[in-house]
Amino acid sequence: MSAYVIVDIEVTDPVGYEEYKRLAAPTVAQYGGKYLARGGATEVLEGDWQPKRLVILEFENLERAKAWLNSEEYRPARQLRHRYARSNMVVVAGVE
């Protein structure tokens, strides 16, 4: 069953964040993931949530999504994300 990583990101250093994006993308692909949304326009339909930048990734399953997040390959990019942005991240299982 597919799994989706959803990240709400507030970029604090746009130049540094570009380096993060450059490093992160190949690791997503390496773990079989793909970008479904990456910083496009958002529109709040209900509630008070005001996302800054949304990224949605799709992986084969929950295990693969978590393996990517905790991988040695992603570690350098993850450190850059923590340095150049504030983020909230969830993973959710898809439906069959």
VEXSE-192779 format. One record per residue (C-alpha): residue number from 1; residue in one letter; x, y, z. Coordinates in pm, whole numbers, plus 32768, in hexadecimal, padded with zeros to 4 digits. Example, Ala and Ser with C-alpha at 12.3 -4.5 7.8 and 13.67 -1.06 7.14 Angstrom:
BEGIN
1, A, 84CE, 7E3E, 830C;
2, S, 8557, 7F96, 82CA;
END
This chain:
BEGIN
1, M, 8000, 8000, 8000;
2, S, 808C, 8153, 7F9F;
3, A, 80FA, 824C, 80A8;
4, Y, 8108, 83C4, 8094;
5, V, 81FC, 84AB, 8143;
6, I, 8164, 8605, 816F;
7, V, 8245, 8722, 81D9;
8, D, 81E7, 8887, 8233;
9, I, 8328, 8952, 8210;
10, E, 837B, 8AB7, 826F;
11, V, 84BC, 8B0E, 81B9;
12, T, 859A, 8BF1, 828C;
13, D, 86C3, 8C01, 819B;
14, P, 865E, 8BE6, 802B;
15, V, 87C4, 8BC4, 7FAB;
16, G, 8817, 8AAC, 809F;
17, Y, 86CA, 8A03, 8058;
18, E, 8721, 89E9, 7EE7;
19, E, 884B, 8911, 7F4B;
20, Y, 8761, 8839, 801C;
21, K, 867C, 8803, 7EEF;
22, R, 87A4, 87A6, 7E15;
23, L, 8817, 869D, 7F0E;
24, A, 86C0, 8619, 7F71;
25, A, 8629, 85CB, 7E1C;
26, P, 8717, 84AF, 7DBB;
27, T, 86E4, 8406, 7F0C;
28, V, 856B, 8409, 7EE0;
29, A, 8595, 835C, 7D8F;
30, Q, 8693, 8268, 7E1E;
31, Y, 858B, 81ED, 7F15;
32, G, 8482, 81CF, 7E07;
33, G, 83D1, 830F, 7E67;
34, K, 8348, 841E, 7D89;
35, Y, 82D9, 8584, 7DB9;
36, L, 8163, 85BB, 7D95;
37, A, 816C, 8728, 7E02;
38, R, 8294, 8808, 7E43;
39, G, 8255, 896C, 7EB0;
40, G, 8132, 89BF, 7DCC;
41, A, 801C, 8AB1, 7E1F;
42, T, 7F3C, 8A4C, 7F42;
43, E, 7DDC, 8AB8, 7F97;
44, V, 7D47, 8A85, 80F1;
45, L, 7BEF, 89EB, 80CB;
46, E, 7B9B, 89C9, 823E;
47, G, 7C3B, 8A18, 838B;
48, D, 7D5A, 8AF2, 83FE;
49, W, 7E80, 8A34, 8366;
50, Q, 7F5E, 8B1E, 829B;
51, P, 806A, 8A40, 81FF;
52, K, 819F, 8AF4, 8183;
53, R, 8220, 89F4, 8087;
54, L, 8190, 8897, 805D;
55, V, 8249, 876A, 7FDD;
56, I, 8198, 861E, 7FA5;
57, L, 8260, 84E3, 7F5A;
58, E, 81DB, 838D, 7EFB;
59, F, 828F, 824A, 7F5A;
60, E, 823B, 80DC, 7F21;
61, N, 81E3, 80A9, 8092;
62, L, 8216, 8134, 81F1;
63, E, 8355, 806F, 8225;
64, R, 83F4, 80FF, 80EC;
65, A, 8391, 8263, 814C;
66, K, 842A, 823D, 82A6;
67, A, 855F, 8193, 8218;
68, W, 8596, 82C2, 8138;
69, L, 8569, 83BA, 8255;
70, N, 8661, 8304, 8334;
71, S, 8759, 82A3, 8224;
72, E, 88C9, 82F7, 8218;
73, E, 8890, 837B, 80B8;
74, Y, 878E, 847B, 812D;
75, R, 8846, 84DE, 826D;
76, P, 8915, 85FE, 81D6;
77, A, 87E0, 8691, 8130;
78, R, 8713, 8667, 826D;
79, Q, 8818, 8728, 8331;
80, L, 8802, 8842, 8232;
81, R, 8685, 8845, 824A;
82, H, 86A0, 8869, 83C3;
83, R, 8798, 8986, 8397;
84, Y, 86E5, 8A49, 8286;
85, A, 8575, 8A0A, 82D1;
86, R, 8478, 89B4, 83DB;
87, S, 839A, 8891, 8384;
88, N, 8282, 87AE, 83F6;
89, M, 8276, 8655, 8358;
90, V, 817F, 8536, 8361;
91, V, 8164, 83EC, 82AC;
92, V, 8012, 8357, 8259;
93, A, 7FB5, 8208, 81C4;
94, G, 7EEB, 820A, 8084;
95, V, 7DB1, 813D, 804E;
96, E, 7D98, 7FFE, 7F87;
END
